[in-house]
Amino acid sequence: MHQENLAVTTLLREAADVGAALPCANNPHLWFSERPADLELAKSGCRSCPLRKSCLAGAVDRGEPCGVWGGEIIQHGRILAIKRPPGRPPKAREPCLQ
């Protein structure tokens, strides 16, 4: 079993203990998507989760390599404000038109 699946399973057990349904339980693949829009949707699902803080703390402690944990995007073990789509940014910016 992958570490992500084990961590989600642990959170599901904790949710059962507190009588809550986790938003990630219905579609866990959304929380590990490569698409920025999916990750933003997953983050919004975390807002009302009763285990949000413990989820994020656990992910940081474990050094999770990727995914949305506790309402934050984690990539390479670091919290990102946003996930950028794949591809290279332009080499030169367009000049501002005034």
C-alpha positions in Angstrom: 0.0 0.0 0.0 1.3 3.4 -0.9 2.2 5.8 1.9 -0.5 8.3 0.7 -3.2 5.5 0.8 -2.1 4.5 4.3 -2.2 8.1 5.5 -5.7 8.6 4.0 -6.8 5.3 5.6 -5.5 6.5 9.0 -7.5 9.7 8.6 -10.6 7.8 7.7 -10.3 5.9 10.9 -9.8 9.1 12.8 -12.9 10.5 11.1 -14.9 7.5 12.1 -13.8 8.1 15.7 -15.1 11.7 15.6 -18.2 10.8 13.5 -17.2 12.9 10.5 -17.1 12.1 6.8 -13.9 13.3 5.1 -14.2 15.1 1.8 -11.2 13.1 0.5 -12.9 9.8 1.1 -15.2 10.1 -1.9 -12.6 10.8 -4.6 -9.1 10.5 -3.1 -7.5 10.8 -6.6 -8.6 14.4 -6.8 -6.3 15.2 -3.9 -3.3 13.8 -5.9 -4.1 15.2 -9.3 -1.6 16.9 -11.5 -4.2 19.5 -12.6 -4.1 22.8 -10.7 -7.9 23.2 -11.0 -8.4 19.7 -9.4 -6.0 20.6 -6.5 -7.9 23.9 -5.9 -11.1 22.0 -5.8 -9.6 19.5 -3.3 -8.3 22.4 -1.2 -11.8 23.9 -1.0 -13.1 20.5 0.1 -10.7 20.6 3.1 -12.1 23.8 4.5 -14.9 22.2 6.5 -12.9 19.0 7.4 -12.6 18.5 11.2 -9.2 16.9 10.7 -7.7 19.6 8.6 -5.0 20.6 11.1 -4.0 17.1 12.1 -4.0 16.1 8.4 -1.6 18.9 7.5 0.6 18.4 10.5 0.9 14.7 9.8 1.7 15.3 6.1 4.5 17.8 7.1 5.8 15.4 9.8 5.9 12.5 7.3 7.4 14.7 4.5 4.6 13.8 2.1 5.9 14.1 -1.5 2.8 15.4 -3.1 -1.0 16.0 -2.8 -3.4 18.2 -0.9 -3.2 17.6 2.8 -5.1 19.7 5.3 -6.1 22.2 2.6 -2.6 22.9 1.4 -0.8 21.7 -1.7 2.4 19.8 -1.0 5.0 19.1 -3.7 8.4 17.6 -3.0 7.7 17.9 0.7 7.0 21.6 0.6 3.8 23.6 0.9 2.9 25.5 -2.2 0.5 28.5 -2.4 -0.6 27.4 -5.9 0.4 24.7 -8.4 1.4 25.9 -11.7 0.3 24.1 -14.9 3.0 22.1 -16.7 5.0 23.8 -19.3 7.7 26.5 -19.5 7.0 30.2 -18.9 7.8 32.5 -21.8 11.4 33.6 -21.9 10.6 37.3 -22.3 7.6 39.1 -21.0 5.5 41.2 -23.3 6.0 44.9 -22.7 3.2 46.6 -20.9 1.1 48.7 -23.2 0.5 52.2 -21.9 
